[in-house]
């Protein structure tokens, strides 16, 4: 017997919007694929298909090289930002 899923199936938002190319300069759309420490989130969490996840990965790496997105963020920056927002 197959077990029921404990979570709903995620769908690729780029397939729904019929996106052919993901631009590295569009930081607002790339932020959905990054964690709070600016690490690339895996497909199982974002719900992207293989094709679009590869395009997102390449776009994030290009924007990091162009200094639009930081490579890493230290814990102090995250802890300081969370206290300032409250």
Secondary structure as UniProt FT lines:
FT   HELIX           13..16
FT   TURN            17..18
FT   TURN            24..25
FT   HELIX           27..30
FT   HELIX           31..33
FT   TURN            36..37
FT   HELIX           43..46
FT   HELIX           50..65
FT   TURN            66..67
FT   HELIX           75..85
//
